[in-house]
């Protein structure tokens, strides 16, 4: 179903209660005696603050009506305009208008100057000055990862890629809309034949000067060409030159050159529109973190735009910059690097957070670790017992293409400290790798991507990899799909991972071997793997009893050490439980509740509800979608206040 709405978008808000609730009666009163009055913990301090890059460039488009460049500023939820010399020239859209989704591809109408931006399950049309003109939504039958959009220079039709990058039940197809955003139809079917209009994973799309539509068929290693109405015309192979992780496709309509961004090979490949390979642009990146990019180096190319003289502008998402190059037909310096926008790039500041999810604390409260998810890194801060509480210590990670690398992060969400040796374990959600690090160093030496120069963190252990198991809970143990949380501990210092999008819980040794009795089913899925699925957070006590937050069922599942489901906690009290933690003596279970914007407490042994604390807001002690939670041996509670980009520390009542 296609739904159009000529509105300025809809604001997404969560109307939530706020309170510290006592539980002296009802389900929580399990004895005839009155329960003691509940006392909420007191706010202690804040660690971290909002901190984003100036731009996270993704989709690219050249606007011939103004002679400027547009890029979808992915993790800032907006579209930015730059002059060709690199001067910022406008910011458009918002997270609310985009329906809470990042902007992906962007395309410009060369006649009117309107631009369209793909927001996952919809696209938005803006006037040249940024007024929202139209929102066109796609029904749930379409796929969940559709980051590319094209607009015809001949009839102003809009083409939107829908593909199964994250969801096997969607369709690989292209949706067609008229210049007034009316739905015209679709074309393409699933398959592996590049000569019949069958698509594998498809990403980039653009339209040539004659109105022909070019589509980057990533998994089938080809470019397929269709007429304006969607009839298959021809194809050409890209297998000899490109990896299986290519992204945007752009056509130089004046020179009939097709450019394709290759994220894995860290370059842009050029072909004639007839399929002849012409060469590459950009130098594959060799550095990461704060020192990446520069001099024409590409670390994470996503898309490109072409100016009127053939200048190629490439979005380097990893390095927070747009790189400009001469075209390959330039006689003086073919493919030569010209400039970087902005110059220099402005990465996220040390200590700044962008939609961070997880938090972990060393047992003594001296070190606090945060999975800074949308900045693609891990950060360490001094905890309350440190010499400078809240001070930034070190960070590592970036959005590198080699996902098994210890420096590579792909939206890390879970972090946990090993209580035995102090190692930090990371659940790198999108890559599906579990990685362990020695924050104070080991014989492997400091990571090359760590910052600052005094950083000591070293690599230690890694296992995992991505797999979708469907209904087969026991299949492919030690592999994961959009797993979110992680805990290290229990009676044998094991690794507990809620394998979220596979709706199961895994318990593994530190070498990655599954323990007997696991995996077990945990939670339910909603279809979109990037959404909340399964169980999202987990903890375990010293006897091996496991507490896993079933985010969509509104309960915490309690398992025995052998994987038997014993009971659930929180039904009727919790709306969207995300993570769990135990008090030092194991008697109190803390649960973050995203929808209720609060933390709830229960008696761990019986599940009796004790009370809740927190309310929606931005003041000290308030929450905006609290997610990760951790507790130190002094009993202090650390909450990742996701929507406010901070960690809040609380001291329980005496």
N, C-alpha and C positions, 0 to 999 in steps of 0.2 A: 504494500500500500504506500502511495506517495501522498504526503500531506503538505499543503502549502499554507503559510501563515504570513500575511502582510502586516507584520508587527515588528517592533524593535527587539524581538527576542524575549525570552522569559527568564526572569531571575530565579535562580535556584536557591532557596533558603530552607533551613530546617527549623521549624517552629518547635522548640523543645522546652521542657520544664527545667527549672533550676532549683536546687535545694540541697539541704543535708537532711536526710530522712531517717527518722528513728524507726525501729522495727520491734516494738514491744508487744505487738498484737498481730493477728493474721497468721499467714504461713510461716512467718519467722518465729512465732512464739511456740516453741516445741515443749515447753514445760508449764506446769501450773504456776510457777513463780514468775513474777514480772521480770522481764529482761532489763538489764541495766540500760540507762539512757545512752543513746549513741552519741559519741563525740567525734566530730569530723577532724581529720588531721589539719594542721595549720600550715599555711603557705610559708615557705622558707626562702626560696630564691629562684631566679630564672637563669637558665643557661642557653646561650645562642640567641639569635635574632633573625628576622627576615633578611635574606641576602640572595639576590639573583644576578645572573649575568645581564649585561646591557641588552643583549639579544641572543636568542637561541634560534638561529636561522634554519628553516626547513624548506618549505616550498618557495619557489622563485618565479617572478614574472617581470617582464619589461613593459612599461606603460608608454606606448607611443604618443598618447595624447598630451603627456606632460614631460616626456623624456626622462622619466624617473624609474627606479627599481622598487618593487614590492617584495617583501619576504614575510612568510608566516612565522611569527615569533613564538615558537612552539610552547615553551614552558613559561612564558609570560602571558599567554592567552590573548594575543593581539596580533595585528598586522602592522608592520613598520614600512615606511616609505623613506628611501634615500635618494639623493641626487646621484648622478653617475660619478661625481667626484667624492662621494662618501658623506655628504652632509645630511644629518637626519632631517626629514621633511614631512613628517606626519606619523601619528599613531592612531590606529582604528580598532574597533571592536572591543570586546571585554569577555571575561570568563562567563558572566551571566548570559550575554547574548549568544555565546557559543554553546550554551547548555551544559557548561561544566567540562567541555571537551577541548583539547588542544586543537588549534588550527593546523591543518596539514597542507594540502596543495592550495595554490592560489593562481588565478588566471585573470587576465584583463580583456575587456571588450574593446577592441581597437577603434570602434566607431564612437561609443558613448563615453568611454573611460570608466564605466562601472567595473568593479572587480568582484569576483566570486571566490569564496574560500570554503574548503571542504572541512566540515567539523564532525567527521566520523559517520554519524547516521543522518546527516543533513548537509546542505550547503547554504551559505548565506550570500546574498547579493547586497553590495554596498554602492552608494554613489561615489563619484571621484573624491568628494570631501569627507567620506566616511559615514554618511547617513545610512542606516540599515533600511533597505528597501523591501527585502523579501527573505523568508526562511522556508526552505523546501526540505521536508523531513522524509526519510525513507523508513518503511515499515520494518518490523523485526525479522521478516523473511530474508533481509539482505545481510551481508556479512559485517563483521565488526571492525575490520581494519581496512579502510578505504582512503588512503592518504593522497590520492592524486586526482586532479581535475583539469580539464582542458576546455578551451573556448575557441570556436571557429572564427577565423577572420573573414569568411565569406558570407555566412548567414547568421552569425552570432549564437549558434546553438551551443549548448553546454554538454560536455561529456564527463561522466563521473565513473571512476573505476570502483567496482565492488569485488573484493577478492577474499580468499579464505586463508589469509596469512595467519590468523589466530583461531579460526573456527572452522571445523571440517564440515559443518552442515550448511554453510552459506554457499552462494553461487559465485563462480568466476564469470563475471559479465560486466558489460559497460551499459550504464543507464544514459538515456538521451533526453534532453530537455530543449525546448525552444527558447528563443531570446526573451520571451515573456515568462519563462520558467514553467511552462506547461509540459507535462510528461509526454514524450513522444514514443517511448518504447525502449527496448533493450536488445543487445545482441551478444553472442558468445555462449559457449557451453563448456563444461568441464572436459578435459582430455589432454592428450600429449601430442596431437598432430598439429604442427604449426602451419600446415597447408589447408586447413579446413575450418578455421575459426574456432578451434578448440583452445581453451586457455588452461594453463597451470596457474601458479601464483603470478598475478599481474600487478604492476605498480605504476610506472610512469606512463603518461599519455599526453599527446599534443596533436595539433592539426596543422597541416601544411597550407601553403597559399592557395591551393586548389580545393581545399576542403576535405582532403583525405585524412583519416584518423590513424595515427601510429601508436601502437601499444607495446610496452616493454613486458614481454612474457618471460618473467624471471626464471622460473623453474624449467621451462622448456627451451631456454637459451635462444630466444629469437625475438625479432620485432615483427609484429603482424600489422598489416595495413588494410584498412577498410574504407569503403566509400562513406560519404557523409550520412547515408541512411543505414549503414551497418552491414553492407554486403562485403564479404571477404574478397580481397583483390590479390594479395601476394604476401610474401614474408621473406625475411633474410635472417641468416643465422648469426649469432653473436658468441657462440660457444668457444671459439678459438681465442677470443680476446677477454671475455668477461667472466666474473665469478658468479656464484649463485646468490649474491647479496647485492644486486644492483637496485637502484632506486629511481630517481626522476628521469624522464625523457623530455628533451626540448629540441625544437626544430628552428634552425636559422632559415627563415622563410625566404630571405634574399639570396642566400648561397646554397640552399638545398642541402644543408648539413644537419645530421641527427646527432645530438649529444646525449650520452647516457652516463649518469653518475654511478660509479662502482664503489660502494662503501667498503667492501672487504679489501679490494686492491688499492684503495685510496687514490683514485684518479678519475678522470672523465675521458671516456672513449668517444671518438668521432667517426661517423659513417656518412657516406653519401646517402641520399634518399633512396637510391637504388640498391644499397646494401654493401658498397665497397668500403672496407676499413681504411680510414684515413690517418689514424694515429691517436695519440693521447695528449691530454693536458693535465698539468699538475705533477708535483713530485710527491710520491708516497711518503706519508709522515713517519718520522723516526723518533719523535719525542711526544710526551704526553703531559697531562696536568697543566700547571701554570705556564710551562715553557713551550706548549705546542703551537704549531702554525708558524707563519712568517715565511717570507721569501718564496712563496708559491707552493709551500708544503700543504698537502691536504691530509687531514686525519680522519674526518668523518663526512665526506661529501654526501649531500642528500638530493640536491636539485640544481638546476642552472637556468639562467635567463640570458638572452642574447640582445645586445644593444644594436643600434642602427648601423654601426660600422663593423659589426661582427664581434665586438668585445664580448667575452664570455664571463658571466658573473656566477660563481659557484658558492652555494651555501655550505660552509664547513661547520656542521652542528657541533662536533666535538670541540672545536676551538673557538666557538662563539664569534665567528667572523664570516664575512663574504669576501672571497678572493676573486680578483679580476685578472683576466688573461687576454693576450692577443689571440685572434683566431689562428688556426693552423695555416690559413692561406696568406697570412701577413708575410711580406717579403723580407722585412728587416729582422724580425724576431718572432718566427712562428711559434705560437703557444707560449710566448714569454709572459712572465708574471708582471703585472702592472701595479696593483695596489691591493691593500686590505681595508675592509670596511667593517667596523670602525678601525681606526689606526691610532694607537694599538688596540687590540681587542680588550674588552672589559669582562674578565671572568667573574664568577661569583666570589665575593670576598671571603677570606678565611673567617670562620665563625658564623658566616651567614648560612641560612637554611632555606631550602625551597621544597616544600611538601615532603619533609622528612617523615619517616614512618616509625622506625624502630629506635629503641634506646636500651642500653645495657650499662651496668655500673660494676666496677670492681668491688669485691666484697667489703673493703674498708672505706669505700666512698671517695677514694682519691682520684679516680679516673672515670669519666663518663664518655661513652661512645655513642655516636648517632649515625644511623644510616640516612644520609642526606640524599634521599632517593632521586629527586629530579635535578639535582646537581651532579648526580652520578659519582658519588664519592662517599668515603667514610671519614668522619671527623672525631677527634679526641679532644676533650676539654678536661680541665681540672675540676674535680668534684668538691663538695662541701668540706671535705677533710684535707684538701690540697692546700698548698701554701698560698695560692691565688685562686680562690674558688671562682669557677666560671670562666677562667682564662683559656683561650685556645692553645692547644698543645701541638697537634700535627694532623695532617690529612693525607689521604691517598685515593687514587682511582680517577678514571675518566671513561668516556664512552668510546672505548677502543673497539675495533672490529674483531680482534682475536679474543673471543669471549673467555677462553680457558686461561688467558694470561692473568696473573695475580693483580696487575694494575687495571685490568678491564672491569668496569662495572656497567651493568645493564639494569638499571632501576633496582638497586639493592633495597630490601625492605626489612629483613630480619637481622638483628645482631644479638649476640650472647657472649658473656664472659665465662670462660672455664674457671670454676672456683678453685681448681687444683693448681693450675700453672699460670693463670692469668691471660692465656691466649684469647684472642677475640675471634669469634666465628661469625661469618656473614652468610646470609641467605641472599644470593644475587638472583633476584626473582626471575627476570626475563631470560637470563642465560641458563638458569636451572643448575648452576654450580653452587656447591657449598664450599666456602674457602675459609681457612683459618690463618691467622696472622699472630706473630709475636710482637706486641706493641713496643716492648723495650729492646727488641732485637734478638737475633740468634746468629748461628754461623753462616746463614745464607746472606747476611749483610743487608743493609737498608734497601728498600725498594727504590728503584730509580725514579718512580713517579711520586714519591713522598715529598711533602712540603711541610715546613721549610727545610733548608739545607741541614739543619740539626736533627731532622726527623730520624728516628731509629727503627721504625717498624720494618719487620722482615716477613717474608712468606713462610708458611709452615706446611699446611696440608690442604688437599683439594680432592673432591670427588663430586659425582653427579652427572648431569646432562639432562636434556629435555626429552620427555615422552608423554604422550596422551594415552591413558590406559582405558578410557571409556568406563564400562561397568566392571572391568576385571581388576578388582581391588588388589589382588595378589601379584599382578603382572609387573614385570620390570622393576623390582625393588632397587632402591638406590638411585632411581631416576625421578625427575620431578616435572611438574607443569604449573607454572605460576604459583609456586609455593611462597608463602609470605613470612611466617614467623620462624623462630628457631629458639631452642633452649639447650643448654649444656649443663649436665649435672645428674641428679638422681643417684641411686646407690652405686652405680659403676661409672659415673662420669661419661655417660653416653650422650649422643646427639639426637634431639627430638625435633622433628620437622613436620609441621602441618602442611601436607602436600595439597594445597588449597584447591586448585582447579581440577585435580584428580579426586577430590573429595575423600581423602584418606589421610591417615596419620602414620608416619614412619618413625621408627626408633632404630638408630644405627650405632655401631661402634665408631670410634674416632677414625678408624681406617675405612669407613664407609660400608661395612657389612651389616645387613639387616639382622636385627635380633629375632629370635624365635617368637612367633605369635603375631608378628607385624609383617606388612602393613595391615591396618584395620580401617574400616569405613569411618569417616568423620565428616559430618555436615552434608550439605546439599549444594548442588551447582545451579546456576541460573542461565547457563549457556555461554555468555560472554566471558572468556577466561580472564580478561583484564578487570572484570568486576569482582565484587566480593563473592567468594565461593568457599565451599567446604568449611574447614576450620582454619583460622587465621593466626591464632596465637596459642602458645602452649607453655606449661611449666610442669614440674614434677617435684615430689617431695623426696625425702631421704629413703623412704621405703619403696619408692617406685610408682606410687599412685600418680596418675597423670591427669591434668586439668587442661582441656582444650576448648577454646572458644569457638562455638559453632555459630558463625556470624549471621546466617540467614534464618536459623531456627530460634534465635533468641535465648540460647541456653549455653551452659558450659557442660561438655561431656566429661564424665569422670571414668577413667579406665584403670584397671588393675595393671600391675607391672607386666603381666602376660598378655595384655591387650583385650581383656574382657570388659565390656561396657558395664559399669556398676550402677550408675544413676546419672541424672542430669541436675544441674543447679541453675536457678535463676528464672525459671519459666514464669512469665507474667510480670517480672521485674525488669529484665533486660530486653532491650529492643534490638540492638545490633552490637553484641559483645565482640570485641576485637582481640584483646590480649589479656593474659592472666599472669599473676605473680603471687607468691606466698610471703607471708611475714617470716622473719628469721626462724621462729620456732615452728612454722608450718601450720599454725592454728587458724590464720585468717587468709582467705582468698580474696585478692583484689582483682577486679575486672573492669577494664575500660569499656565504655558504652558509647559508640560513635553517635548514634541517633539521639540519645538522651543527654549528650554532652556532660557526662559525669563519670565518676568512678564508684562502683558499688562494692560493698564488702559482705562476705559470707563466712560463716563458720565452715572451715574446710572439711571437717569430719562429718558434718551432718547436712550441710547445705543451707543452714538457717540464715536468713537474710538479716544482716545487722544494720545496714544503713547505706546511704549514698551521699556523695559530696561533689560539689562543682555545679556550675550553671553556664549556659551559653553566654559568651562575652569575650572581652579583650583585657579586662582588668586582671591584676594578680590573683591567681586562684581560679579564674574562669577558664573555660575550655571552648574550643571550636573543633569538634570531631577528634577527641582524644584517641590515640591509637596505641603505640607501644607503651609498656610499663615494666618497671624493674624495681627491685628493693635491695638495699645494702644490709650488712649485718647489724647496723645500728637501728634498722627499722625504717629508715627514710625511704619515701616512695618517690620515684622518678616517673613522670608522665610526659610522653611525647605529645604535645599540643599541636597536632598536625596543621590545623587551619590557621593557627597563629604563628607558625614557624618558630617554635621555641620548646625548650624542655623546662617543665616546672617541677620543683622539688618541694616535698611536703614532709612534715614531721608529725607522726601519729600522736594523738593525745596520750598523756601519761596514764 
